């Protein structure tokens, strides 16, 4: 893809444009003055390629630390990956990290009318049944995670493992809907969490879980895994017959990466070790014994406004960030709505910057949305 324009009107060229203007084996420059090293000899951890990989220097910008980290993009499979994983990753998951925020326990018993209505709405999301639930969903449709479980044919008896669950919000929502066989694991929480409802989140990894599961899900957690192939192989061994592994991840097979490059918000150095292309994930899945049964794109305007903030050197967690709903945000509400509409267009053309991938050993277990 050739040069284009940012949402603010400034022109930008991809590394391929720059390569055409200079020597591919030396240093090239992006239009935003980002230096890129072409011809890097680092070995791709996904396909093993060493030829013509391209290196980028990326800043930590979620918290505005601005520490720099080398990444490289494989010229063969397209996977973007960190060159060296920091020895102390805990420093980049402070207590304020968004997925660690304490989750509210589910309503037990259904104490208030609001609790009951929320459960009715969520039951409709999962089953598409119930007139009142349908009405509530139209009025208050916000539920960011449950819709991704619809293609997986779950029963309340299904065994569900949430890897990288943070404090366990999604598990609590599922518990309120009658699911009981639930577990979350996250190595970066302070300690094990035991909710009164019976939901448990362990301070551990997927390699510490011996049980068999019907659904193993990673909601924006798989890109944080330092051993993706071993992780998927472990999941393949843990899945029950007909089981499904759900990966929701950002992807470099997207407009956002091609146009924002090192200012792409979902690059999220150094927390995201791997940013997969579609080709890279297909290769990785096949090596682990999986195939991709379905892909659902779910990017939002976040890819635009947050990346544009990084272009302006505004961290995601900062006084003027739209993330904090500050009194003087970088973009107005109308701007955000326009970005959301642009994201819908990208999703419909399979060019959004994140998607849900349904991995199965038997494709009949997952239906299309």
C-alpha positions in Angstrom: 0.0 0.0 0.0 1.3 3.4 -0.9 1.3 6.7 1.0 -1.9 8.0 2.6 -3.0 10.5 5.1 -3.6 10.6 8.9 -6.9 11.6 10.4 -5.4 15.0 11.0 -4.6 15.5 7.3 -0.9 15.0 7.5 0.7 12.8 4.9 2.4 9.5 5.8 4.4 6.9 3.8 4.9 3.3 4.7 8.3 1.7 5.1 7.8 0.2 1.6 7.5 3.7 0.1 10.7 4.7 1.8 12.5 1.5 0.6 11.7 2.5 -3.0 13.5 5.8 -2.4 16.6 4.3 -0.7 18.8 1.3 0.0 16.7 -1.6 1.5 19.8 -2.9 3.4 20.4 0.4 5.2 18.5 2.9 7.2 15.2 4.3 5.9 13.0 7.0 7.4 9.3 7.2 7.7 7.5 10.4 7.1 7.1 11.0 10.9 11.0 10.9 11.2 10.9 7.4 12.6 14.2 5.5 11.8 13.8 2.0 10.5 16.6 -0.5 9.9 16.0 -2.7 6.9 17.7 -6.1 6.3 17.8 -7.0 10.0 19.2 -10.5 10.6 17.0 -11.4 13.6 15.2 -14.7 13.3 11.4 -14.6 13.2 10.1 -16.7 16.1 7.0 -17.7 14.0 8.5 -18.9 10.7 12.3 -18.8 11.3 13.0 -16.3 8.5 16.2 -14.2 8.9 16.2 -12.4 5.5 15.2 -8.7 5.0 13.4 -8.3 8.4 12.8 -4.7 9.2 13.6 -3.2 12.7 11.6 -0.4 14.4 12.3 1.5 17.5 9.1 1.8 19.6 8.3 3.9 22.7 6.3 2.9 25.7 3.4 5.4 25.4 0.5 3.9 27.4 1.9 5.4 30.6 4.2 7.9 28.9 7.4 6.3 30.1 8.8 6.7 26.6 11.3 3.9 27.2 12.4 2.6 23.7 12.3 -1.0 22.5 13.5 -2.7 19.3 10.9 -4.6 17.3 11.2 -6.2 13.9 8.8 -7.1 11.2 9.3 -10.4 9.4 9.5 -10.0 5.6 8.0 -13.5 5.1 5.1 -14.0 7.5 4.6 -10.4 8.4 4.7 -10.9 12.2 5.9 -7.8 14.2 7.7 -8.9 17.3 9.8 -7.5 20.1 13.5 -8.2 19.6 14.4 -8.8 23.2 11.8 -9.3 26.0 12.6 -7.2 29.1 13.7 -9.2 32.1 11.3 -7.3 34.5 7.9 -7.1 32.8 6.2 -6.5 36.1 7.4 -2.9 35.9 5.1 -2.4 32.9 2.0 -3.7 34.6 1.5 -1.3 37.4 -1.5 -1.5 39.8 -3.4 1.0 37.6 -3.2 -1.3 34.5 -6.7 -1.3 33.1 -7.5 -5.1 33.4 -6.4 -5.2 37.1 -9.1 -2.9 38.3 -11.3 -4.6 40.9 -14.3 -6.2 39.4 -17.8 -5.9 41.0 -19.2 -9.2 42.3 -22.2 -10.5 40.4 -25.7 -9.9 41.8 -26.4 -12.8 44.2 -29.1 -12.9 44.9 -30.7 -10.5 42.3 -30.8 -7.7 44.8 -32.0 -4.8 42.6 -34.1 -4.2 39.5 -31.0 -3.0 37.7 -29.2 -6.3 38.4 -32.1 -8.3 37.1 -32.4 -6.2 33.9 -28.6 -6.5 33.3 -28.9 -10.3 33.6 -31.9 -10.4 31.2 -29.9 -8.3 28.7 -26.8 -10.5 28.9 -28.9 -13.7 28.5 -30.3 -12.3 25.3 -26.8 -11.5 24.1 -25.8 -15.2 24.7 -29.0 -16.9 23.5 -30.8 -14.3 21.3 -33.9 -15.2 23.2 -36.3 -13.1 25.3 -38.4 -10.2 24.2 -37.5 -8.0 27.2 -33.8 -8.9 26.9 -33.9 -7.9 23.2 -35.5 -4.5 24.1 -32.9 -3.9 26.9 -30.1 -4.7 24.4 -31.4 -2.1 22.0 -31.6 0.5 24.7 -28.3 -0.4 26.5 -26.2 -2.6 24.1 -22.8 -2.1 25.8 -21.3 -5.4 26.6 -17.9 -5.7 25.1 -17.0 -9.3 25.8 -20.1 -11.6 25.9 -20.9 -11.3 22.1 -17.7 -13.0 21.2 -18.8 -16.1 23.0 -22.0 -16.5 20.9 -20.3 -18.4 18.0 -19.1 -21.0 20.6 -22.0 -23.4 21.4 -21.8 -23.1 25.2 -24.0 -24.6 27.8 -24.1 -23.5 31.4 -22.2 -26.7 32.2 -19.4 -25.8 29.8 -15.9 -25.6 31.3 -14.4 -22.1 30.6 -10.9 -20.9 31.2 -10.0 -17.2 30.8 -6.3 -16.7 30.3 -5.0 -13.3 31.1 -8.3 -12.6 32.9 -7.1 -9.7 35.0 -9.5 -9.4 37.9 -12.1 -11.6 36.3 -14.9 -9.3 35.1 -16.0 -11.5 32.2 -16.1 -14.6 34.5 -18.3 -12.8 37.0 -20.7 -11.9 34.1 -20.8 -15.5 33.1 -21.4 -16.7 36.7 -24.4 -14.4 36.9 -25.8 -16.1 33.8 -25.6 -19.5 35.5 -22.2 -20.8 34.4 -20.4 -22.5 37.2 -17.3 -24.2 35.9 -15.1 -21.1 35.5 -11.5 -20.2 36.1 -9.2 -17.3 35.4 -5.4 -17.1 35.4 -3.2 -14.1 35.2 0.5 -14.0 36.3 0.5 -10.2 36.9 -2.3 -9.9 39.5 -1.0 -9.4 43.1 -2.6 -12.6 44.5 -5.3 -15.2 43.9 -8.8 -13.8 44.0 -11.8 -15.8 45.4 -15.2 -14.3 44.8 -18.2 -15.2 47.0 -20.0 -16.6 43.9 -17.3 -19.3 43.6 -15.4 -17.6 40.7 -11.6 -17.9 41.2 -8.8 -16.1 39.5 -5.4 -17.6 40.1 -2.0 -15.8 40.0 -0.6 -18.3 37.5 -0.3 -19.1 33.8 -2.0 -21.5 31.4 0.9 -24.0 32.0 -0.2 -24.4 35.6 -3.7 -25.5 34.9 -4.2 -29.3 34.5 -7.9 -29.5 33.9 -9.8 -30.1 30.6 -11.8 -27.3 29.1 -14.5 -26.7 26.5 -13.5 -23.1 25.9 -10.1 -21.5 26.4 -10.2 -17.8 25.7 -7.6 -15.0 25.5 -9.1 -11.5 25.4 -6.2 -9.3 24.4 -3.8 -11.5 26.3 -2.2 -13.8 23.7 -0.1 -11.0 22.3 1.4 -10.7 25.8 2.6 -14.4 25.7 6.4 -14.9 25.3 6.0 -18.5 24.1 3.0 -18.4 21.7 3.6 -21.8 20.0 4.0 -23.6 23.4 1.0 -21.8 24.7 -1.2 -23.0 21.8 0.2 -26.5 22.0 -0.7 -26.5 25.7 -4.2 -25.3 24.8 -4.6 -28.0 22.2 -3.8 -30.7 24.8 -6.2 -29.1 27.4 -9.2 -28.8 25.1 -12.0 -31.3 25.3 -13.2 -33.0 22.1 -15.0 -30.3 20.1 -13.4 -27.6 22.2 -12.7 -24.1 21.0 -9.8 -21.7 21.6 -10.7 -18.0 21.2 -8.0 -15.4 20.5 -8.9 -11.7 20.5 -5.8 -9.9 19.4 -4.6 -6.8 17.5 -3.3 -7.5 14.0 -0.7 -5.9 11.7 -2.8 -7.0 8.7 -4.6 -3.6 9.1 -4.9 -0.1 8.0 -3.8 1.3 11.4 -0.4 -0.5 11.4 0.3 0.4 7.8 -0.4 4.1 8.3 0.6 4.8 11.9 3.6 2.4 12.2 5.4 3.0 15.5 2.6 5.4 16.7 0.0 2.6 16.3 -1.6 2.4 19.8 -2.0 -1.4 19.8 1.7 -2.0 19.2 1.9 -1.2 23.0 5.6 -1.7 23.6 6.9 -3.6 25.5 3.7 -5.4 26.7 2.8 -6.7 23.3 5.5 -9.2 22.4 3.9 -10.4 19.1 1.6 -8.5 16.7 0.4 -11.1 14.3 -0.5 -10.9 10.7 -3.2 -13.2 9.4 -0.5 -15.3 7.7 1.6 -15.6 10.8 -1.4 -16.7 12.9 -2.3 -19.3 10.3 1.2 -20.7 10.4 1.3 -20.7 14.2 -2.1 -22.3 14.6 -1.3 -25.1 12.1 2.0 -25.9 14.0 0.0 -26.2 17.2 -2.6 -28.5 15.6 -5.3 -25.9 15.2 -7.1 -24.3 12.2 -8.9 -21.0 12.2 -12.6 -21.7 11.9 -13.8 -18.1 11.8 -12.5 -14.5 12.1 -14.6 -11.6 13.4 -13.2 -8.1 13.1 -14.1 -5.8 16.0 -11.8 -2.7 15.8 -13.1 0.6 17.1 -12.3 4.3 16.8 -9.6 3.7 19.4 -7.2 2.8 16.7 -7.5 6.3 15.3 -7.8 8.7 18.2 -5.3 6.9 20.4 -2.7 6.6 17.6 -3.3 10.2 16.7 -2.6 11.1 20.4 0.8 9.3 20.1 1.6 11.2 16.9 1.1 14.3 19.1 3.2 12.8 21.9 0.1 12.4 24.2 0.2 9.2 26.2 -2.9 7.1 26.6 -3.0 7.6 30.4 -2.5 11.3 30.6 -4.4 14.5 31.5 -5.5 15.3 28.0 -6.2 11.8 26.8 -9.6 10.8 25.6 -9.1 7.6 27.6 -9.6 9.5 30.8 -12.6 11.5 29.6 -10.7 14.6 30.6 -12.2 18.1 30.5 -9.9 19.1 27.7 -9.4 15.9 25.6 -7.4 15.8 22.4 -10.5 15.0 20.4 -14.1 15.9 20.8 -17.0 13.5 21.1 -18.0 14.2 17.5 -14.5 13.3 16.5 -14.7 10.0 18.4 -18.0 9.2 16.7 -16.4 9.8 13.2 -13.5 7.5 14.1 -15.9 4.8 15.2 -17.7 5.0 11.8 -14.3 4.7 10.0 -13.6 1.6 12.1 -16.9 0.0 11.0 -15.9 0.5 7.4 -12.5 -1.1 8.0 -14.1 -4.0 9.8 -16.4 -4.7 6.9 -13.4 -4.8 4.6 -11.4 -7.0 7.0 -8.9 -4.2 7.6 -9.6 -3.3 11.2 -6.7 -3.5 13.7 -8.1 -6.2 15.9 -10.2 -9.4 15.5 -11.5 -12.5 17.2 -10.0 -15.7 15.9 -11.8 -19.0 16.6 -9.3 -21.9 16.7 -10.6 -25.4 16.6 -9.5 -29.0 15.9 -13.0 -29.6 14.5 -14.5 -26.6 12.7 -18.0 -27.7 13.3 -17.9 -26.5 16.9 -18.0 -22.8 16.0 -20.7 -21.2 13.9 -20.5 -18.0 12.0 -21.8 -14.9 13.7 
